[in-house]
Amino acid sequence: MKTITFDYTKKNGETSERTLMILKEPYKDYDGIDITPLDPDIGAEFVSEYSALHEEFLTKCKELQAKYDVKHNYRHFLIEGMSNVIEI
């Protein structure tokens, strides 16, 4: 995963230096797995299995966040407030 450091200025003018492990990069579209080619029954099976794996993944992520005491550190930064961005 990619990590960046940057200076962030909130709309109220408050600034801070931040380091962020990127979970989602900015976009304006839907992202997903196109299951159109699958038979509807097979597609439903895939969605069910994928959903179970995703839930397991999220549970393990939450456990890791708790281990490092960052489970409440998910943040959203507006691009227009970011400057001096450095990819690590």
C-alpha positions in Angstrom: 0.0 0.0 0.0 1.1 3.5 -0.7 1.8 6.1 2.1 2.0 9.8 1.7 3.0 12.8 3.9 1.5 16.2 3.4 0.5 19.5 5.0 -3.2 19.8 5.4 -5.2 23.0 5.8 -8.8 22.7 7.0 -11.5 25.1 5.7 -11.1 27.1 9.0 -7.5 27.7 8.2 -6.0 25.3 10.8 -3.0 23.4 9.4 -1.3 20.2 10.4 1.4 17.8 9.0 -0.1 14.4 8.2 1.1 10.9 7.2 -1.6 8.7 5.5 -1.6 5.1 4.4 -3.8 5.3 1.3 -6.9 3.1 1.4 -8.8 4.9 -1.4 -7.6 7.4 -3.9 -9.8 10.2 -5.2 -12.3 9.3 -7.9 -15.8 10.1 -9.0 -16.9 6.7 -10.4 -18.2 3.4 -9.1 -15.5 0.8 -8.7 -16.3 -2.9 -8.6 -16.1 -6.3 -10.2 -18.2 -6.6 -13.4 -20.1 -9.9 -13.1 -22.2 -9.3 -16.2 -20.7 -12.3 -18.0 -21.7 -14.7 -15.2 -24.9 -16.7 -15.2 -27.2 -14.9 -12.6 -27.1 -17.9 -10.2 -23.3 -18.1 -10.5 -23.1 -14.4 -10.0 -25.2 -14.6 -6.8 -22.9 -17.3 -5.6 -19.8 -15.2 -6.4 -21.3 -12.2 -4.6 -22.1 -14.3 -1.5 -18.6 -15.8 -1.3 -16.9 -12.5 -2.0 -19.0 -10.8 0.6 -18.0 -13.4 3.2 -14.3 -13.0 2.4 -14.7 -9.2 2.5 -16.3 -9.4 6.0 -13.4 -11.6 7.2 -10.9 -9.1 5.8 -12.6 -6.2 7.5 -12.7 -8.1 10.8 -9.0 -8.8 10.6 -8.3 -5.1 9.6 -10.2 -4.0 12.7 -8.2 -6.4 14.9 -5.0 -5.0 13.5 -6.1 -1.4 14.0 -7.0 -2.2 17.6 -3.6 -3.9 18.1 -1.9 -0.6 17.0 -4.5 1.6 18.7 -5.5 3.3 15.4 -9.0 1.9 15.1 -10.5 5.5 15.4 -8.0 7.1 13.0 -9.7 6.8 9.7 -9.6 10.2 8.1 -10.9 12.0 5.0 -8.7 14.7 3.5 -10.0 17.1 0.8 -7.5 17.4 -2.0 -7.8 21.2 -2.1 -6.5 21.3 1.5 -3.4 19.2 0.8 0.0 20.6 -0.1 3.6 19.5 -0.2 2.5 15.9 -0.9 5.3 13.3 -0.8 4.8 9.7 -1.7 6.8 7.4 0.6 
